[in-house]
Amino acid sequence: RDKASSHGNLSDEGTSSDEDPTPVSDGCQVDTEFLMTHQGAPVTNIKPSQFALPPASLTFRDLAFSMEVKEGRKGRTAIKKVLEPCSGHFANGEMTALMGPSGSGKTTMLDMLSDKKTAPYRGDVWVNGRPRSKNMFRRIAAYVGQEDMMPAHWRVREAIKFNAVLKENSSRSHRGVDDWVDVLLATFGLAVVEDSLIGGEMVRGISGGQRRRVTLARGVAAHASLLFCDEPTSGLSATDAEQAINALRTISKRLGVTVIVVIHQPRSEVAELFDKFVLLTSNPGRLVYFGPMSTAQAYWQERGYPVPVNVNPTDWFMDTATPGTRTDISNMLVEAFEKYQKPFVDARVSESLTQVGMTIKEMLQANNSTASGRRAAPMGDYALPFCGQFAELLRRKLRLTIRNPMALGLPVAVPVIQGAIVGYMFSGTGHKDFLRQIMFAFCMLTMLCLAGTMGLIVLINERTLMKHESSEKLYSEMAWALATQLVDVPLALFGAVLNVMIMVFFAELGAGVFLSIMAWALLLFFVYDSLFAFIGAVACDTRQAQVLASPCVSIFMLFNGFIVTKADAPDPLKWIFYISPNAYAMEGIVLRMSHEKAFEDDFKAQMIVSNMGYEDGSVRRGVFILLFAIVILRVGQLLGLKFLNGIQR
């Protein structure tokens, strides 16, 4: 189909800030006819209620943040004020530019407003004149960070639709969701690349500007009433920056979404797209301006510092508010704000708190009731129930794995190659002496142990993406863990099975020994897979994961009854045998080998088993202990994913 004409669009060609159609106030009305068509091509089955939740205003009072810093050689701590108490109000459908020099606390303010700040801070925030609900606030708010964190093998449409589905506040047809995605693709200028890969360092994909717009579109796709953006134009060309901000303005005006953007000195054409302008100075962060963008130049002129001719107004505002510059008047601007603007800002804050609107629960219920026959969305932290989250995550994981030759091939190819090489080294071991067979078992189990370390780096990287997405309440950590393991584990398991089969084939061991080896190898595989999953959940980064994994694997391989026997080990270290999965697996395999056939020197074989400290009655105990270890490690993995390594702000 013709992609240029088949996508809904929220923006008119050539829309400017001077002629902004359908302005949105606290009682905003959406231009239905405009939303229904794009360049004369109808977009069917779209209703205004499908695009966003009911509008929401945001009010804050006395937001402040301080932090402890070390000073001097003795490491004494002192309190550093990052942001002094600030108050303000953002009306629904209003787009605000939040600016300030480095260290002014603009990102800190955005994090506090969006409930992303993990460190303690002071102040209060209200939504529609009601105290912000910590548990359900993320249901109506979206946060777009500075980084474009998306899998390289994702397609543009899939990335946007992923957020749209997981933040869907009511059950609707796939066509309804697809229509919404069509609108966003056209609005953000992404329709022509909707089937392109996102790309990354090793994968060719869309441009950096397009990738940034995909990130913004994903935030908008969440049907949010409040959208927070942290420097969305950072690293973009002037044209890409203007296109991104213009798309945000269209969303704000057409759908009544309140948009707050941290931005760094935009050019004048971009600055004019904002309704409100908030400027901070630094050391510490203090307000110097809080008002309409359109009156900012007049305000500076009234203070006696008009914008020079041929100078970008936002550059001038920043220069005068930055301490230490040649044009620094930051202290004067702070005093002027306290005298001329703060009384009006405080009055607007007080007034907004008397105009109580919908609660977040009522907003979600209103969205559910706008169309008949729709299932009510859950009133918890997530818009989609667990099964829906799991299904979407599993679908994404399968697609990404199939498209990535490395992810699909390495877990199978590497064990097969290793099995062929090592198996060839032990050709005919089944017809040789008992000690040779024990060496074969040791090498096979060692390869199984080391195979899982290759996936730790990938696991940590995927966990980082999960933490960012789960912080937006797209899905739960448990749903992600289950979907990820359901794809990764069968692939790795298939490779492990092929590895064992190839090695046993070369070794020419009997059928009874083969079944025993396979059973213990699979049990050991699941133990180490659980161990690496646990390490991947609790480690801070890939380096720490390697530091934790290497000693565990090395010690378990050493204390397996073959290299170090129970008789040889020092008494203070003998307890390691009881927690070493390799020791239990080796014991089970060696005992089965010793019972399979009579060796030429059967007495010698029995002496070897005795010297290794193996006993016939210990096999069942080993199976139970390894199964118990798998359960404990999996529980630890889920707890680690839930409570550790969160996004710190």
C-alpha positions in Angstrom: 0.0 0.0 0.0 1.0 3.6 -0.4 2.6 4.4 3.0 2.6 8.1 2.5 -1.2 8.3 2.3 -2.2 5.4 4.5 -1.0 6.7 7.8 -3.0 9.0 10.1 -1.3 12.3 10.9 -1.7 14.7 13.7 0.0 17.6 12.1 -0.8 20.0 9.2 1.8 20.6 6.7 3.5 23.8 7.6 1.8 24.3 10.9 3.5 27.1 12.8 3.4 28.4 16.3 1.7 31.6 15.2 -1.3 29.7 13.7 -1.8 26.9 16.2 -5.1 25.2 15.5 -7.4 23.9 18.2 -5.7 25.4 21.3 -6.1 23.3 24.4 -7.1 24.8 27.7 -8.0 23.1 31.0 -11.2 22.0 29.3 -9.6 20.9 26.0 -11.5 19.7 23.0 -9.9 17.5 20.5 -10.2 18.3 16.8 -11.9 15.1 15.8 -12.1 15.8 12.1 -8.4 16.6 11.9 -7.5 13.4 13.7 -9.7 11.3 11.4 -7.9 12.3 8.2 -4.5 12.8 6.8 -4.0 14.4 3.4 -7.6 13.5 2.4 -7.1 9.8 3.2 -9.5 8.6 5.9 -8.2 6.6 8.9 -11.1 4.4 9.9 -12.2 3.3 13.4 -10.4 6.1 15.2 -12.0 8.0 18.1 -10.4 10.8 20.1 -10.5 8.7 23.2 -8.2 6.2 21.6 -5.3 8.7 21.5 -4.8 9.8 25.0 -6.3 9.7 28.5 -8.3 12.7 29.8 -6.1 15.8 30.2 -4.1 16.4 33.4 -2.5 19.4 34.9 0.6 19.3 37.1 1.2 21.5 40.1 4.3 21.6 42.4 5.2 23.5 45.5 8.6 24.0 47.2 10.4 21.3 45.3 14.0 21.2 46.6 16.9 18.8 46.4 20.2 18.7 48.4 23.0 16.1 48.4 25.9 15.1 50.5 29.4 15.7 49.0 32.8 15.0 50.4 35.2 17.9 50.9 38.9 18.1 51.7 41.4 15.3 52.2 39.7 14.0 55.3 36.6 13.2 53.4 34.3 15.4 55.5 30.7 15.5 54.2 28.9 18.7 53.5 25.4 19.5 52.2 25.3 20.9 48.7 22.1 22.6 47.6 21.3 21.5 44.0 17.9 23.0 43.7 16.3 25.6 46.0 12.5 25.5 46.7 10.6 26.0 43.5 6.9 26.1 42.8 4.8 26.3 39.6 1.8 25.0 37.6 1.6 23.4 34.2 -1.9 23.5 32.6 -3.0 20.5 30.5 -2.2 20.8 26.8 0.7 23.1 27.6 4.2 22.5 26.3 7.0 23.9 28.5 10.7 24.4 27.8 12.8 23.8 31.0 16.3 25.4 30.5 19.3 26.3 32.6 23.1 26.0 32.7 24.9 22.9 33.9 24.3 22.3 37.6 21.1 24.3 37.7 19.0 21.3 38.6 16.8 21.2 35.5 17.1 17.4 35.1 16.7 17.0 38.8 13.4 19.1 38.7 12.2 17.0 35.8 13.0 13.7 37.7 11.1 15.0 40.7 8.1 16.1 38.7 8.0 12.7 36.9 8.4 10.7 40.1 11.7 9.3 38.7 13.9 10.7 41.5 15.2 7.9 43.6 17.1 10.1 46.1 15.1 11.8 48.9 13.8 15.3 48.1 11.5 17.9 49.5 8.3 19.3 48.1 4.8 18.3 46.9 3.4 17.5 43.5 -0.3 17.4 42.6 -2.1 16.0 39.5 -5.4 17.8 38.7 -5.2 19.4 42.1 -4.9 16.1 43.9 -1.8 14.6 45.6 0.2 12.6 43.2 -0.4 8.8 43.6 3.0 7.1 43.7 1.6 3.7 42.6 -0.6 4.7 39.7 1.1 7.9 38.5 3.1 6.0 35.9 -0.2 4.8 34.3 -0.8 8.4 33.0 2.7 9.6 32.6 5.6 8.8 30.3 9.3 9.7 30.6 11.7 9.9 27.6 15.3 9.9 28.7 18.4 11.1 27.0 19.4 7.7 25.7 17.8 5.8 22.8 17.7 2.3 24.4 16.2 -0.1 21.9 17.3 -3.5 20.5 19.1 -3.1 17.2 17.0 -5.8 15.5 13.7 -4.2 16.3 11.7 -2.6 13.5 10.4 1.0 13.9 6.7 0.1 13.8 7.3 -2.8 16.3 9.0 -0.5 18.8 6.2 2.0 18.8 3.5 -0.6 18.9 5.2 -2.4 21.8 4.6 0.6 24.0 1.2 1.3 22.7 0.0 -2.3 23.5 1.6 -2.5 26.9 0.3 0.9 28.0 -3.2 0.3 26.5 -5.7 1.2 29.2 -8.5 -0.8 27.7 -9.0 -3.8 25.5 -9.4 -2.9 21.8 -9.0 -4.4 18.4 -5.6 -4.8 16.8 -6.8 -2.4 14.2 -7.4 0.3 16.7 -3.9 0.0 18.0 -2.4 -0.1 14.5 -4.4 3.1 13.6 -2.8 4.8 16.6 0.6 3.6 15.6 0.0 4.9 12.0 -0.9 8.3 13.4 2.4 8.4 15.4 4.5 7.2 12.5 3.2 10.0 10.3 3.3 12.7 13.0 6.9 12.0 13.8 7.9 11.6 10.2 8.7 7.9 10.5 6.2 6.4 8.0 8.8 5.9 5.3 11.1 3.9 7.7 8.4 1.9 9.6 9.8 -1.4 8.4 13.5 -0.5 8.9 15.6 -1.8 11.7 16.5 0.4 14.6 20.1 -0.5 14.2 23.1 -0.1 16.4 26.9 -0.4 16.5 27.0 -3.7 14.6 23.7 -3.5 12.8 22.8 -1.0 10.1 19.6 0.9 10.7 17.9 4.3 10.8 19.7 7.6 11.4 20.3 9.1 14.8 17.6 11.7 14.3 15.1 9.1 13.3 16.1 6.9 16.3 15.5 9.9 18.6 12.0 10.4 17.1 11.2 6.7 17.6 12.0 7.1 21.3 9.7 10.1 21.5 7.0 8.3 19.6 7.3 5.4 22.1 6.7 7.8 24.9 3.7 9.3 23.2 2.4 5.9 22.3 1.8 5.2 26.0 -1.4 7.2 25.8 0.0 9.5 28.5 -1.6 12.6 29.8 1.8 13.9 31.0 5.0 13.5 29.0 8.4 14.3 30.4 11.4 14.6 28.0 15.0 15.0 29.0 16.9 16.8 26.3 15.1 15.1 23.3 17.1 17.2 20.8 20.5 16.4 22.2 22.9 15.4 19.4 20.3 16.1 16.6 20.7 18.4 13.6 18.7 21.7 13.6 16.2 20.2 11.2 15.8 17.0 13.2 15.4 19.0 16.4 12.7 21.2 14.9 10.8 18.2 13.5 10.9 16.4 16.9 9.7 19.4 18.9 7.1 20.3 16.2 5.7 16.7 16.6 5.6 17.1 20.4 3.7 20.4 20.0 1.2 18.8 17.7 0.6 16.0 20.2 0.2 18.5 23.0 -2.2 20.7 21.2 -4.3 18.1 19.4 -4.6 15.7 22.4 -4.3 17.9 25.4 -1.1 16.2 26.6 1.0 18.2 29.0 4.6 18.1 27.8 7.6 19.3 29.8 10.9 19.3 27.9 14.4 19.9 29.2 16.2 21.5 26.3 19.5 23.1 25.7 19.5 26.5 23.9 17.2 25.7 21.0 17.2 28.0 18.0 14.5 30.6 17.8 12.2 28.7 15.5 12.2 25.8 17.9 11.8 28.0 21.0 8.7 29.6 19.5 7.0 26.2 19.5 6.8 26.2 23.3 4.0 27.8 25.3 5.8 28.2 28.6 9.4 28.9 29.5 11.1 28.0 32.7 14.7 29.1 33.3 17.0 28.2 36.2 20.3 29.6 37.2 23.0 27.5 38.9 25.0 27.2 42.2 22.4 26.5 43.5 19.5 26.0 41.1 17.0 28.9 41.4 14.2 30.1 39.3 14.8 33.2 37.2 11.8 33.0 34.9 8.5 31.1 34.9 6.0 32.3 32.3 5.0 32.4 28.6 7.7 32.0 26.0 6.1 34.7 24.0 6.7 37.4 26.7 10.2 36.4 27.7 11.9 38.9 25.5 9.7 41.7 26.8 10.5 40.6 30.4 14.3 40.9 29.8 13.8 44.3 28.1 11.9 45.5 31.2 14.7 44.4 33.4 17.0 46.6 31.2 18.7 43.8 29.3 17.0 43.5 25.9 18.0 40.8 23.5 20.7 42.2 21.2 20.0 42.3 17.5 20.8 39.1 15.5 21.2 37.1 18.7 19.2 34.0 19.4 16.9 35.0 22.3 17.4 31.7 24.2 21.2 32.1 23.9 20.8 35.5 25.5 18.6 34.2 28.3 21.1 31.4 29.0 24.1 33.8 28.9 22.5 36.2 31.4 21.5 33.4 33.7 24.8 31.6 33.8 27.1 32.6 36.6 30.6 33.6 35.6 29.9 34.6 32.0 30.6 38.1 30.7 26.9 38.9 30.6 26.1 37.3 34.0 23.1 39.0 35.7 21.9 35.8 37.4 21.5 37.3 40.9 19.6 40.3 39.6 17.3 37.9 37.6 16.7 35.9 40.8 15.7 39.1 42.7 13.5 40.2 39.8 11.7 36.8 39.8 11.1 37.0 43.5 9.7 40.5 43.1 7.7 40.4 39.9 6.9 36.8 39.0 6.9 34.7 42.2 3.7 36.3 43.6 1.8 35.4 40.5 3.2 31.9 40.3 2.3 31.2 43.9 -1.2 32.6 43.4 -1.6 30.3 40.3 -0.4 27.3 42.4 -2.9 28.1 45.1 -5.7 28.6 42.6 -4.9 25.3 40.9 -5.2 23.4 44.1 -8.8 24.7 44.6 -9.7 23.4 41.1 -9.8 19.7 41.9 -10.2 17.5 38.8 -10.2 13.7 38.2 -8.2 11.3 40.2 -5.9 9.0 38.2 -8.3 6.1 38.8 -11.2 8.2 37.5 -9.1 9.1 34.4 -8.5 5.4 33.7 -12.1 4.5 34.2 -13.2 7.4 32.0 -10.9 6.0 29.2 -12.4 2.6 29.7 -16.0 3.8 29.4 -15.6 5.8 26.3 -16.5 2.8 24.1 -18.9 0.0 24.8 -17.7 -3.6 24.8 -14.2 -2.8 26.1 -12.8 -4.7 29.0 -11.9 -2.5 31.9 -8.2 -2.1 32.4 -6.7 -3.2 35.7 -6.4 -0.5 38.4 -3.0 -1.6 39.5 0.5 -0.6 38.5 0.3 -2.0 35.0 -2.2 -1.4 32.2 -1.9 -5.0 30.8 -2.2 -8.1 33.0 0.6 -10.5 33.5 -0.4 -12.8 30.7 -0.6 -10.0 28.3 2.8 -8.6 29.3 4.3 -12.1 29.0 2.8 -12.6 25.5 4.2 -9.3 24.2 7.6 -9.9 25.7 7.8 -13.4 24.3 6.7 -12.2 20.9 9.5 -9.5 20.9 12.1 -11.9 22.2 11.3 -14.5 19.5 11.5 -11.9 16.7 14.8 -10.4 17.9 16.3 -13.8 18.3 15.3 -15.0 14.8 16.6 -11.8 13.2 20.0 -12.0 15.0 22.2 -14.7 13.5 24.6 -14.5 16.4 21.9 -15.0 19.0 20.3 -17.8 17.1 23.5 -19.6 15.9 26.1 -19.2 18.7 24.3 -21.2 21.4 24.1 -24.2 19.0 27.2 -23.8 16.8 29.8 -23.4 19.6 28.8 -26.5 21.6 28.6 -28.6 18.4 32.1 -27.5 17.3 33.5 -28.0 20.9 31.8 -31.4 21.1 33.3 -32.5 17.8 36.8 -31.4 18.7 36.9 -32.7 22.3 34.9 -35.8 21.3 37.5 -36.7 18.6 40.2 -36.4 21.2 38.5 -39.1 23.3 37.6 -41.4 20.4 37.0 -45.0 21.5 37.2 -44.1 25.2 34.5 -46.7 25.9 36.9 -49.5 25.0 39.8 -48.1 27.1 40.7 -48.0 30.8 38.5 -46.6 33.5 40.7 -43.5 34.3 40.4 -42.4 30.6 36.6 -42.5 30.9 36.7 -40.4 34.0 38.9 -37.8 32.2 36.3 -37.8 29.4 33.5 -37.1 31.9 35.5 -34.3 33.5 36.1 -32.5 30.2 32.5 -32.8 29.1 31.2 -31.3 32.4 33.8 -28.6 32.3 32.6 -27.4 28.8 29.0 -27.4 30.1 30.1 -25.1 33.0 32.0 -22.7 30.8 29.4 -22.4 28.1 27.1 -20.2 30.1 29.6 -17.5 30.8 29.4 -16.4 27.1 25.9 -15.1 27.7 26.5 -13.0 30.8 27.4 -9.8 28.8 24.2 -10.1 26.7 22.2 -10.9 29.8 23.4 -7.8 31.6 22.7 -5.6 28.5 19.2 -6.9 28.2 18.6 -6.4 31.9 19.6 -2.7 31.6 17.0 -2.3 28.8 14.5 -4.1 31.0 15.1 -1.8 34.0 14.4 1.3 31.8 11.3 -0.2 30.4 10.0 -1.6 33.7 10.6 1.8 35.4 7.9 3.1 33.0 5.6 0.4 34.2 5.4 -1.3 30.8 5.8 -4.7 32.4 6.9 -6.6 35.5 10.3 -8.1 36.0 8.9 -11.5 36.4 7.1 -11.4 33.0 10.4 -10.3 31.4 12.4 -13.1 33.1 9.9 -15.8 32.1 9.8 -14.6 28.5 13.6 -14.3 28.2 14.3 -17.7 29.7 11.6 -19.4 27.6 13.6 -18.4 24.5 17.2 -18.5 25.7 17.1 -21.7 27.7 15.7 -24.0 25.0 18.4 -22.7 22.5 21.2 -23.3 25.0 19.7 -26.6 26.1 19.6 -27.8 22.4 23.3 -26.9 22.1 24.1 -28.7 25.3 22.3 -31.9 24.2 24.0 -31.9 20.8 27.4 -31.4 22.6 26.8 -34.4 24.9 25.5 -36.6 22.0 28.5 -35.9 19.8 31.0 -36.5 22.5 29.4 -39.7 23.6 29.2 -40.9 20.0 32.9 -40.4 19.5 33.7 -42.0 22.9 31.6 -45.1 22.0 30.1 -45.5 25.5 27.3 -47.9 26.1 23.6 -47.0 26.1 23.3 -47.2 29.9 26.2 -44.9 30.4 24.9 -42.5 27.7 21.6 -42.1 29.5 23.3 -41.5 32.8 25.7 -38.9 31.3 22.8 -37.1 29.5 20.7 -37.0 32.7 23.5 -35.6 34.8 24.6 -33.2 32.1 21.1 -31.7 31.7 20.8 -31.4 35.5 24.2 -29.6 35.6 23.2 -27.4 32.7 20.1 -26.2 34.5 22.1 -25.5 37.7 24.6 -23.4 35.9 22.0 -21.7 33.8 20.2 -20.7 37.0 23.5 -19.6 38.6 24.4 -17.3 35.7 20.8 -16.0 35.6 21.2 -15.2 39.3 24.5 -13.5 38.8 23.1 -11.5 35.9 20.3 -10.3 38.1 22.5 -9.2 41.1 25.7 -8.0 39.4 26.0 -4.2 38.9 27.7 -4.5 35.5 29.4 -7.0 33.2 32.7 -6.7 35.0 31.2 -7.5 38.3 29.3 -10.4 36.7 32.6 -11.9 35.5 34.2 -11.4 38.9 31.4 -13.3 40.5 31.1 -16.0 37.9 34.8 -16.9 37.4 35.6 -17.9 41.1 32.3 -20.0 41.3 33.0 -21.9 38.2 36.7 -22.4 38.9 36.1 -23.6 42.5 33.3 -25.9 41.5 35.4 -27.5 38.7 38.3 -27.9 41.1 36.4 -29.6 43.9 34.7 -32.3 41.8 36.3 -35.4 43.2 38.7 -35.9 40.2 41.2 -33.1 40.4 40.8 -32.7 44.1 39.3 -35.7 45.9 37.6 -35.6 49.3 40.6 -37.4 50.8 43.1 -34.9 49.4 41.2 -31.8 50.3 42.2 -30.0 53.5 39.6 -30.4 56.3 38.6 -26.7 56.4 37.7 -26.9 52.6 35.9 -30.2 52.5 32.5 -28.4 52.8 32.9 -27.2 49.2 32.2 -30.7 47.9 28.7 -30.4 49.4 27.9 -27.3 47.4 29.7 -28.1 44.2 27.3 -29.2 41.5 30.3 -30.7 39.6 31.1 -33.0 42.4 27.6 -34.5 42.4 27.5 -34.8 38.6 30.9 -36.5 38.5 30.0 -38.8 41.3 26.8 -39.9 39.6 28.5 -40.5 36.2 31.6 -42.2 37.6 29.5 -44.6 39.7 27.4 -45.5 36.6 30.5 -46.1 34.6 31.9 -48.4 37.2 28.7 -50.5 37.2 28.4 -50.7 33.4 30.9 -53.4 32.6 33.7 -55.4 34.1 37.0 -53.9 33.3 40.2 -55.8 32.6 41.3 -54.7 36.1 38.0 -54.4 37.9 39.8 -54.2 41.3 41.7 -51.1 40.0 38.5 -49.4 39.0 36.9 -50.0 42.4 40.0 -48.6 44.0 39.8 -45.4 41.9 36.1 -45.0 42.9 37.0 -45.5 46.6 39.9 -43.1 46.5 37.6 -40.4 44.9 35.4 -40.8 48.0 32.3 -41.8 46.0 29.5 -43.9 47.6 26.6 -45.7 45.9 24.0 -44.3 48.2 24.8 -40.6 47.5 23.3 -40.3 44.0 19.7 -39.6 45.1 21.0 -37.0 47.6 22.9 -35.3 44.8 19.9 -35.1 42.6 17.8 -33.6 45.4 20.4 -31.0 46.3 20.9 -29.9 42.7 17.1 -29.5 42.2 16.9 -27.5 45.4 19.8 -25.3 44.2 18.0 -24.6 40.9 14.9 -23.4 42.8 16.9 -21.2 45.2 18.8 -19.6 42.4 15.7 -18.9 40.4 14.0 -17.3 43.3 17.2 -15.3 44.0 17.1 -14.2 40.3 13.6 -12.9 40.6 14.3 -11.0 43.8 17.5 -9.5 42.3 15.7 -8.3 39.2 12.9 -6.8 41.4 14.9 -5.0 44.0 18.5 -4.5 42.8 20.2 -2.4 40.1 17.3 0.0 39.6 17.7 3.2 37.6 19.3 5.7 40.0 18.5 9.4 39.6 
